[in-house]
Amino acid sequence: MTKHSFNSTQPGPPHGTMPRWLEWGMLALLQLSFALLLSWRTVDADLWGHIQYGQDWITSGSLPQTATHTFTTPDHPWINHENLFELTVACGQRWFGGYGLMIGKGLLGLALLNFIAWRLQLRGLSRLAATTSLLPAAAGLAEYWQIRPQLFSFVLFTALLWLFEFSARSPNTLRRLWLAVPLLIVWTNSHGGVLAGICVFIAFVTLHLLQHCLLNRTVSWRPLITGAALCLAAAGTLFVNPYGAALPRWYAVSLSAPRPEVSEWAGLLDGGPAGFIFAALAILTVAGLLLTDRRRDPVETALLLIIAAQPLGHIRHLPFFAIAFGFWMPDHLQAAWQRFRPRSNTTPARIHGIGATLLKFELAALITGMLAAVVIAQGRFGVPRDEYPVDAVEFMHRNHLHGRLVVTFDWAQYALAALAPHTTVSFDGRYDTCYPMQVVDWHFDLLFGPDYRRRYRVPESGPISQQQALDFGNPNLVLLNRQADQPAVRFLQQHADWQLVYQDGLACLFRRRNAGSESNAHDLQPSTTDDMPTGIAEWPAFPDRGGRLAFLHQPSANQISRRSGGDTW
């Protein structure tokens, strides 16, 4: 069987006369650049929920089978495809706290990039060239390198690409590819990105078999049978999960519908700054493939182009393209550079004397500045009060405003964790993993009103009605974003059944007028201002508890909801 260029390495250019201290200084700058890129995103809107769900599992000792922390559909089946990640971050929160999670996220990213750099060195690049070439890949990862289940997808996708290289070094490539099966099983129980991994795996097997048949000008049935078995096994890993066939069935239903309400599921043209990063990676890819004088392996080239096409439909697939770019393009880009760079017969001048001293000073200053920037980025970890309703939640806690809460989509998982166990929510970021699509549609009906530009609704939800979300489950509180949810804010302000009890420059809180008869329900003094909250609250910004064990509470919110009907006025 003919081996393709995953196996081959070519000697890189000589290191020249660059002093060792200069090389190591530039490597340090590059590593700090990676760290800064991977650190700038701190708290994600779903992080509270991921930790809380994992902590609930640890506390109860069993995997929840129905929706938790919600009053609308507490008996609805919950197909959780991110269990392993949630257990991981729950343990990380208990052992290391929020700062530990933040630092761990950065170290994981550095480990991934340096692993790819090591692979590039085996392909013939120098250490400095390999590390420098990964700056575009690091930029592609940066926007999505958050403490989210996607981290598992990025790491496992990297492992899958390495497995392709490892397998290609053997005369029996297909036999080694069976190692992908346990990898895909772990991935299945960590994040939905496993679907992309399975597709890439099947594409690689198919392309490998096609190349084998074309090169040998014959069809060998044994490799075809083995390849088909590998593809079936890869697809079969979707069934190795706590829910069995319910998980792939949910994928089939969920992926058949668009999600225009969620910005990160948008296409390339709506992807914001990530679109420019994609363009840069795409231009470098095309230039490298056209200008290189190295052999272009048809399997890896075709696979790279397949992966590169995915962000066109969903920009959240950009990191997969960035990782594949890092694996397969730097050696072609270096070959193109070597081919077209100006030639010189003169020997480079050696750096010595005062010139070397000044350069060392400048290099030390740059390293110090970059290190300070990384430390500041890490120090920003916390909950920005101008992004999350920290002040509003503190007001709710002080005034004992608990019960059934309708809350804007991006704040729901913060609210359900911060206000547990006395408050449950109508809908949160778990989307249709534990909510029927009618509940999803009614929630966005309230937020967006009759605006159809960012909507996809199922016929079962009926006509758009902002009232439906306020009726279903009889909520007694509504927490909205004043800027993002203006149709809902206007609707509540004009509603006879709802009273504005809290407002600042970011959030507004409404209470149902007939929600309860206790004295605090009548004596509550509304607090309204247009001033935007400032500052960063210490993670996790809960009003009554903090520290590493902040997510540990008894009993569960779902138990309280079922026992008391959800109203704890």
Secondary structure as GFF3:
##gff-version 3
##sequence-region A 1 569
A	DSSP	alpha_helix	20	39	.	.	.	ID=ss1
A	DSSP	alpha_helix	47	60	.	.	.	ID=ss2
A	DSSP	alpha_helix	83	122	.	.	.	ID=ss3
A	DSSP	alpha_helix	127	132	.	.	.	ID=ss4
A	DSSP	alpha_helix	135	142	.	.	.	ID=ss5
A	DSSP	alpha_helix	150	168	.	.	.	ID=ss6
A	DSSP	alpha_helix	173	176	.	.	.	ID=ss7
A	DSSP	three_ten_helix	177	179	.	.	.	ID=ss8
A	DSSP	alpha_helix	180	188	.	.	.	ID=ss9
A	DSSP	alpha_helix	194	216	.	.	.	ID=ss10
A	DSSP	alpha_helix	221	236	.	.	.	ID=ss11
A	DSSP	three_ten_helix	237	239	.	.	.	ID=ss12
A	DSSP	alpha_helix	246	254	.	.	.	ID=ss13
A	DSSP	three_ten_helix	263	265	.	.	.	ID=ss14
A	DSSP	three_ten_helix	268	270	.	.	.	ID=ss15
A	DSSP	alpha_helix	274	291	.	.	.	ID=ss16
A	DSSP	alpha_helix	298	313	.	.	.	ID=ss17
A	DSSP	three_ten_helix	315	317	.	.	.	ID=ss18
A	DSSP	alpha_helix	318	328	.	.	.	ID=ss19
A	DSSP	alpha_helix	330	340	.	.	.	ID=ss20
A	DSSP	alpha_helix	353	379	.	.	.	ID=ss21
A	DSSP	beta_strand	383	384	.	.	.	ID=ss22
A	DSSP	alpha_helix	390	398	.	.	.	ID=ss23
A	DSSP	beta_strand	403	407	.	.	.	ID=ss24
A	DSSP	three_ten_helix	409	411	.	.	.	ID=ss25
A	DSSP	alpha_helix	412	418	.	.	.	ID=ss26
A	DSSP	beta_strand	423	425	.	.	.	ID=ss27
A	DSSP	three_ten_helix	431	433	.	.	.	ID=ss28
A	DSSP	alpha_helix	437	448	.	.	.	ID=ss29
A	DSSP	three_ten_helix	459	461	.	.	.	ID=ss30
A	DSSP	alpha_helix	468	471	.	.	.	ID=ss31
A	DSSP	beta_strand	477	481	.	.	.	ID=ss32
A	DSSP	alpha_helix	486	493	.	.	.	ID=ss33
A	DSSP	beta_strand	498	503	.	.	.	ID=ss34
A	DSSP	beta_strand	507	512	.	.	.	ID=ss35
A	DSSP	alpha_helix	519	523	.	.	.	ID=ss36
A	DSSP	beta_strand	527	528	.	.	.	ID=ss37
A	DSSP	beta_strand	536	537	.	.	.	ID=ss38
A	DSSP	alpha_helix	557	564	.	.	.	ID=ss39
###
